[in-house]
Amino acid sequence: MRLDKFMKVARLSKRRTVAKEALDAGRVLKQGHALKAGYQVKAGDELEIHYARRIVTVRVLAVPEHPGARVDPASLYDVISERAEEPLY
């Protein structure tokens, strides 16, 4: 499954377009490298997501085959860490 779609299904982003914009801006990292929207998510991936005021690191637990089916978003990932974004000034 594409990363932008996974972020929407897992509710890490409100909409797929918002997820794509974050990915295009380089705010989603895996092992320090920015990911693209078309990245194929796999179970075990650790993603670092930079939101406006916080950084969340998650581990992907499962990738649903049929995202339209009733899937519990909380069962798709596990939050490893969450910290506040440091100001630039």
DRENMARTI-941792 format. One record per atom (N, C-alpha, C, O): x, y, z; atom name. Coordinates in pm, 1 decimal. Layout:
BEGIN
{node {X Y Z} "CA"}
...
This chain:
BEGIN
{node {83.5 -116.9 0.0} "N"}
{node {0.0 0.0 0.0} "CA"}
{node {88.6 123.9 0.0} "C"}
{node {191.9 127.8 66.8} "O"}
{node {47.6 222.9 -74.2} "N"}
{node {121.4 349.1 -79.7} "CA"}
{node {122.1 416.3 57.9} "C"}
{node {26.8 403.7 134.8} "O"}
{node {229.9 486.9 87.3} "N"}
{node {244.3 549.8 218.0} "CA"}
{node {137.8 656.4 241.3} "C"}
{node {84.0 665.2 351.7} "O"}
{node {105.7 737.8 140.5} "N"}
{node {4.8 841.9 161.3} "CA"}
{node {-131.2 780.5 193.5} "C"}
{node {-205.3 833.9 276.1} "O"}
{node {-164.4 669.7 129.3} "N"}
{node {-290.8 602.1 156.9} "CA"}
{node {-288.3 536.8 295.2} "C"}
{node {-388.3 540.4 366.9} "O"}
{node {-174.8 477.0 333.3} "N"}
{node {-162.4 416.4 465.4} "CA"}
{node {-180.8 521.3 574.4} "C"}
{node {-249.2 495.9 673.5} "O"}
{node {-120.8 638.5 557.4} "N"}
{node {-132.8 743.4 657.7} "CA"}
{node {-278.1 786.6 675.0} "C"}
{node {-320.3 818.1 786.2} "O"}
{node {-354.1 788.3 567.6} "N"}
{node {-495.5 823.9 574.8} "CA"}
{node {-574.9 712.9 642.6} "C"}
{node {-656.0 741.3 730.8} "O"}
{node {-553.8 587.4 603.7} "N"}
{node {-627.2 473.9 660.1} "CA"}
{node {-596.1 458.2 808.8} "C"}
{node {-685.4 427.9 888.0} "O"}
{node {-469.5 478.7 847.2} "N"}
{node {-427.9 465.0 986.7} "CA"}
{node {-458.8 590.2 1068.2} "C"}
{node {-432.7 594.6 1188.4} "O"}
{node {-513.6 689.9 1003.9} "N"}
{node {-548.8 818.1 1066.6} "CA"}
{node {-427.9 890.5 1124.4} "C"}
{node {-437.1 957.5 1227.2} "O"}
{node {-314.9 875.9 1056.9} "N"}
{node {-197.9 955.7 1090.0} "CA"}
{node {-206.8 1090.7 1019.8} "C"}
{node {-131.4 1183.3 1050.0} "O"}
{node {-299.8 1100.1 925.9} "N"}
{node {-327.4 1222.6 852.1} "CA"}
{node {-477.5 1228.0 826.8} "C"}
{node {-541.6 1124.6 808.5} "O"}
{node {-533.5 1349.4 825.7} "N"}
{node {-677.9 1361.9 805.8} "CA"}
{node {-721.3 1322.7 665.0} "C"}
{node {-822.7 1255.6 646.3} "O"}
{node {-643.0 1365.4 566.8} "N"}
{node {-677.7 1336.9 427.9} "CA"}
{node {-553.3 1290.7 353.8} "C"}
{node {-440.6 1320.7 393.3} "O"}
{node {-575.7 1217.7 246.3} "N"}
{node {-464.1 1166.2 166.7} "CA"}
{node {-384.6 1280.2 103.2} "C"}
{node {-262.5 1270.8 90.7} "O"}
{node {-452.5 1387.4 63.2} "N"}
{node {-380.7 1500.1 3.0} "CA"}
{node {-290.8 1568.9 104.5} "C"}
{node {-182.5 1616.0 69.8} "O"}
{node {-334.9 1574.9 229.5} "N"}
{node {-252.0 1634.0 335.3} "CA"}
{node {-129.0 1546.3 358.7} "C"}
{node {-18.4 1596.8 378.1} "O"}
{node {-149.4 1414.9 356.5} "N"}
{node {-37.3 1321.8 372.4} "CA"}
{node {61.6 1338.6 257.6} "C"}
{node {182.6 1339.0 279.9} "O"}
{node {11.3 1352.3 134.9} "N"}
{node {98.7 1368.5 18.8} "CA"}
{node {178.6 1498.1 27.7} "C"}
{node {297.1 1500.6 -5.7} "O"}
{node {114.5 1605.4 72.6} "N"}
{node {185.3 1732.4 88.6} "CA"}
{node {296.9 1720.0 192.6} "C"}
{node {406.0 1773.3 172.5} "O"}
{node {270.7 1650.3 302.9} "N"}
{node {373.3 1629.8 405.5} "CA"}
{node {489.3 1546.9 350.2} "C"}
{node {605.6 1575.0 379.0} "O"}
{node {457.2 1445.4 271.5} "N"}
{node {560.8 1361.6 211.6} "CA"}
{node {642.4 1440.5 109.5} "C"}
{node {764.7 1427.7 104.9} "O"}
{node {576.1 1521.4 28.4} "N"}
{node {647.1 1603.1 -70.2} "CA"}
{node {738.5 1705.6 -2.8} "C"}
{node {841.8 1743.0 -58.2} "O"}
{node {700.1 1750.9 117.0} "N"}
{node {780.6 1848.2 190.6} "CA"}
{node {893.9 1781.9 269.4} "C"}
{node {975.7 1851.3 329.8} "O"}
{node {899.6 1648.6 269.5} "N"}
{node {1007.2 1578.0 338.5} "CA"}
{node {987.1 1567.5 488.2} "C"}
{node {1084.5 1559.1 563.0} "O"}
{node {861.5 1567.9 533.7} "N"}
{node {834.2 1563.4 677.4} "CA"}
{node {806.7 1423.5 729.7} "C"}
{node {771.2 1407.6 846.5} "O"}
{node {822.2 1321.7 645.9} "N"}
{node {809.2 1182.8 689.7} "CA"}
{node {939.4 1111.7 653.8} "C"}
{node {978.6 1106.3 537.3} "O"}
{node {1005.5 1057.6 755.8} "N"}
{node {1137.7 999.0 736.3} "CA"}
{node {1139.5 852.0 777.0} "C"}
{node {1063.8 808.2 863.7} "O"}
{node {1228.0 777.8 711.9} "N"}
{node {1258.7 640.7 751.9} "CA"}
{node {1410.5 630.4 754.0} "C"}
{node {1475.9 648.0 651.2} "O"}
{node {1465.2 602.4 868.5} "N"}
{node {1609.9 594.1 888.1} "CA"}
{node {1679.9 720.7 838.9} "C"}
{node {1786.7 713.7 778.1} "O"}
{node {1619.0 836.2 865.6} "N"}
{node {1678.5 964.1 831.9} "CA"}
{node {1661.4 1007.9 687.7} "C"}
{node {1710.0 1114.7 650.4} "O"}
{node {1593.6 928.5 605.2} "N"}
{node {1572.9 962.7 464.3} "CA"}
{node {1426.1 995.0 440.4} "C"}
{node {1337.3 924.2 488.1} "O"}
{node {1401.4 1102.1 366.3} "N"}
{node {1265.0 1142.2 334.1} "CA"}
{node {1201.6 1039.8 240.2} "C"}
{node {1266.3 988.0 149.2} "O"}
{node {1075.3 1012.3 264.3} "N"}
{node {1001.7 916.1 182.3} "CA"}
{node {909.0 987.3 85.6} "C"}
{node {867.8 1101.1 108.5} "O"}
{node {877.0 918.3 -22.7} "N"}
{node {783.3 970.8 -121.1} "CA"}
{node {646.7 907.0 -100.3} "C"}
{node {634.9 804.4 -33.3} "O"}
{node {544.3 967.7 -157.5} "N"}
{node {407.0 920.7 -139.7} "CA"}
{node {388.3 779.0 -191.8} "C"}
{node {305.2 705.4 -138.5} "O"}
{node {461.7 738.8 -292.9} "N"}
{node {446.8 607.6 -353.3} "CA"}
{node {524.1 496.8 -283.7} "C"}
{node {521.4 382.3 -328.9} "O"}
{node {592.7 528.3 -174.7} "N"}
{node {667.5 426.6 -100.5} "CA"}
{node {572.2 316.7 -55.4} "C"}
{node {465.7 345.7 -0.9} "O"}
{node {609.2 191.1 -77.5} "N"}
{node {526.4 77.0 -38.6} "CA"}
{node {554.6 41.0 107.6} "C"}
{node {662.7 -7.6 140.9} "O"}
{node {457.4 65.2 192.8} "N"}
{node {471.1 42.0 336.2} "CA"}
{node {471.8 -108.2 364.6} "C"}
{node {396.0 -184.9 305.3} "O"}
{node {559.6 -147.9 457.2} "N"}
{node {568.3 -287.2 498.2} "CA"}
{node {559.2 -294.1 650.2} "C"}
{node {597.3 -199.4 718.9} "O"}
{node {509.8 -404.0 702.3} "N"}
{node {506.3 -424.1 847.0} "CA"}
{node {650.3 -422.1 898.9} "C"}
{node {738.9 -483.8 839.9} "O"}
{node {672.6 -351.8 1008.2} "N"}
{node {805.8 -339.5 1065.7} "CA"}
{node {874.3 -207.6 1034.2} "C"}
{node {974.7 -174.3 1097.2} "O"}
{node {822.9 -132.0 939.0} "N"}
{node {880.8 -0.9 906.6} "CA"}
{node {866.4 93.4 1025.5} "C"}
{node {761.9 97.1 1090.5} "O"}
{node {972.4 170.0 1053.5} "N"}
{node {966.4 274.0 1156.1} "CA"}
{node {967.6 408.2 1085.6} "C"}
{node {1061.5 439.7 1012.4} "O"}
{node {863.4 487.3 1107.5} "N"}
{node {846.9 615.2 1040.2} "CA"}
{node {853.6 727.9 1141.9} "C"}
{node {796.0 718.3 1250.3} "O"}
{node {924.2 835.0 1106.4} "N"}
{node {931.0 954.5 1189.7} "CA"}
{node {850.6 1062.7 1118.6} "C"}
{node {887.4 1106.9 1009.7} "O"}
{node {741.3 1105.0 1180.5} "N"}
{node {650.4 1200.5 1118.8} "CA"}
{node {662.5 1334.2 1190.9} "C"}
{node {642.7 1342.2 1312.1} "O"}
{node {695.1 1438.7 1115.8} "N"}
{node {710.2 1573.6 1170.4} "CA"}
{node {581.4 1650.3 1148.9} "C"}
{node {551.3 1692.7 1037.4} "O"}
{node {505.2 1668.1 1256.2} "N"}
{node {385.2 1750.8 1253.4} "CA"}
{node {426.4 1893.6 1285.5} "C"}
{node {545.3 1920.6 1302.6} "O"}
{node {331.7 1984.9 1293.9} "N"}
{node {362.5 2126.1 1316.7} "CA"}
{node {440.2 2149.7 1445.7} "C"}
{node {538.6 2223.7 1445.6} "O"}
{node {397.7 2088.2 1555.1} "N"}
{node {462.4 2115.0 1683.4} "CA"}
{node {512.5 1991.4 1755.3} "C"}
{node {552.1 1998.8 1871.6} "O"}
{node {511.1 1877.4 1686.9} "N"}
{node {557.5 1755.6 1751.8} "CA"}
{node {613.8 1658.3 1648.8} "C"}
{node {583.8 1666.0 1529.6} "O"}
{node {695.2 1567.7 1698.0} "N"}
{node {753.0 1462.8 1614.8} "CA"}
{node {708.4 1330.0 1673.2} "C"}
{node {728.2 1303.7 1791.9} "O"}
{node {648.0 1246.3 1589.6} "N"}
{node {596.4 1117.1 1634.1} "CA"}
{node {669.2 1007.2 1557.5} "C"}
{node {678.1 1011.9 1434.8} "O"}
{node {720.5 909.4 1629.2} "N"}
{node {783.4 793.5 1567.5} "CA"}
{node {691.0 674.6 1587.6} "C"}
{node {652.6 642.2 1700.0} "O"}
{node {655.5 609.3 1475.9} "N"}
{node {563.8 494.8 1482.1} "CA"}
{node {627.2 373.9 1414.9} "C"}
{node {711.1 387.4 1325.8} "O"}
{node {585.3 255.1 1459.2} "N"}
{node {625.6 129.7 1395.5} "CA"}
{node {500.1 70.6 1331.7} "C"}
{node {397.7 54.2 1398.0} "O"}
{node {508.8 38.7 1202.8} "N"}
{node {396.2 -19.3 1130.5} "CA"}
{node {382.1 -164.6 1173.8} "C"}
{node {476.6 -242.8 1163.4} "O"}
{node {263.6 -199.9 1222.2} "N"}
{node {237.4 -336.7 1267.4} "CA"}
{node {173.1 -420.7 1158.6} "C"}
{node {203.3 -539.2 1144.8} "O"}
{node {84.4 -359.3 1081.1} "N"}
{node {13.2 -431.8 976.5} "CA"}
{node {-27.5 -336.3 865.9} "C"}
{node {-49.4 -217.4 889.1} "O"}
{node {-37.2 -389.8 746.3} "N"}
{node {-83.8 -313.4 630.8} "CA"}
{node {-207.1 -385.8 578.0} "C"}
{node {-196.6 -499.8 532.7} "O"}
{node {-324.0 -321.5 582.9} "N"}
{node {-446.0 -390.7 539.5} "CA"}
{node {-447.6 -414.1 388.9} "C"}
{node {-405.7 -328.6 310.9} "O"}
{node {-496.5 -531.1 349.6} "N"}
{node {-507.8 -561.5 206.7} "CA"}
{node {-624.9 -487.2 144.6} "C"}
{node {-618.4 -443.7 29.6} "O"}
{node {-732.9 -472.9 222.3} "N"}
{node {-853.1 -405.5 174.6} "CA"}
{node {-885.2 -291.5 271.4} "C"}
{node {-955.4 -312.7 370.3} "O"}
{node {-835.2 -172.0 244.4} "N"}
{node {-853.4 -61.4 338.6} "CA"}
{node {-998.8 -19.0 355.9} "C"}
{node {-1032.1 45.8 455.1} "O"}
{node {-1086.0 -54.1 261.3} "N"}
{node {-1226.2 -18.9 274.8} "CA"}
{node {-1296.6 -101.2 380.7} "C"}
{node {-1398.9 -59.1 434.8} "O"}
{node {-1242.1 -219.3 410.7} "N"}
{node {-1301.2 -303.8 513.8} "CA"}
{node {-1283.2 -236.7 649.8} "C"}
{node {-1196.3 -151.3 667.6} "O"}
{node {-1364.6 -275.8 742.6} "N"}
{node {-1356.1 -213.3 875.0} "CA"}
{node {-1227.6 -253.1 943.7} "C"}
{node {-1211.3 -366.3 989.4} "O"}
{node {-1136.9 -157.6 949.8} "N"}
{node {-1005.7 -179.9 1009.2} "CA"}
{node {-989.9 -82.9 1124.9} "C"}
{node {-1019.0 35.9 1110.9} "O"}
{node {-944.3 -132.2 1238.2} "N"}
{node {-917.8 -45.8 1351.9} "CA"}
{node {-785.0 25.8 1327.0} "C"}
{node {-680.3 -39.0 1324.1} "O"}
{node {-787.2 158.3 1309.0} "N"}
{node {-662.9 231.4 1279.2} "CA"}
{node {-554.5 212.6 1385.3} "C"}
{node {-436.0 209.5 1352.1} "O"}
{node {-592.9 200.3 1510.5} "N"}
{node {-494.9 185.5 1618.3} "CA"}
{node {-420.2 52.4 1610.1} "C"}
{node {-311.7 39.4 1666.8} "O"}
{node {-476.2 -45.8 1541.0} "N"}
{node {-409.4 -175.6 1530.3} "CA"}
{node {-306.0 -179.2 1417.9} "C"}
{node {-234.5 -278.3 1403.4} "O"}
{node {-297.1 -73.1 1338.8} "N"}
{node {-205.9 -70.7 1224.7} "CA"}
{node {-65.9 -22.4 1261.7} "C"}
{node {30.6 -51.8 1191.2} "O"}
{node {-54.6 51.5 1371.8} "N"}
{node {76.9 104.8 1409.5} "CA"}
{node {86.7 115.0 1560.9} "C"}
{node {-13.2 110.4 1632.6} "O"}
{node {211.4 129.1 1607.4} "N"}
{node {240.4 145.5 1748.9} "CA"}
{node {326.7 269.6 1763.6} "C"}
{node {426.4 284.0 1693.0} "O"}
{node {290.0 359.3 1854.3} "N"}
{node {368.3 481.3 1876.8} "CA"}
{node {489.6 445.4 1960.6} "C"}
{node {476.8 394.7 2072.0} "O"}
{node {607.7 472.2 1906.0} "N"}
{node {732.6 443.2 1976.9} "CA"}
{node {770.6 561.1 2065.6} "C"}
{node {803.6 544.0 2183.0} "O"}
{node {765.5 681.2 2007.7} "N"}
{node {797.8 801.2 2085.9} "CA"}
{node {722.7 920.6 2029.1} "C"}
{node {682.9 923.3 1912.6} "O"}
{node {705.3 1017.8 2115.5} "N"}
{node {640.7 1143.2 2076.6} "CA"}
{node {709.1 1254.2 2154.3} "C"}
{node {717.6 1248.4 2277.0} "O"}
{node {757.7 1355.1 2083.6} "N"}
{node {826.4 1464.1 2149.9} "CA"}
{node {788.9 1595.4 2083.4} "C"}
{node {743.4 1598.3 1969.0} "O"}
{node {809.0 1704.5 2157.6} "N"}
{node {777.4 1836.6 2106.3} "CA"}
{node {884.4 1881.6 2007.6} "C"}
{node {1002.9 1852.9 2024.9} "O"}
{node {841.7 1951.0 1906.1} "N"}
{node {933.4 2008.5 1806.8} "CA"}
{node {1008.7 2121.7 1872.1} "C"}
{node {948.9 2205.0 1940.2} "O"}
{node {1139.3 2126.2 1852.4} "N"}
{node {1219.6 2233.4 1909.8} "CA"}
{node {1210.7 2357.7 1823.0} "C"}
{node {1223.0 2347.8 1701.0} "O"}
{node {1189.4 2476.4 1883.5} "N"}
{node {1183.0 2599.6 1802.8} "CA"}
{node {1318.4 2630.8 1739.2} "C"}
{node {1423.4 2594.8 1792.5} "O"}
{node {1313.9 2697.7 1625.6} "N"}
{node {1437.0 2727.8 1551.0} "CA"}
{node {1510.6 2849.7 1602.9} "C"}
{node {1624.3 2873.2 1562.0} "O"}
{node {1451.3 2927.8 1690.6} "N"}
{node {1514.9 3050.0 1740.3} "CA"}
{node {1577.5 3030.7 1872.9} "C"}
{node {1635.1 3124.4 1928.1} "O"}
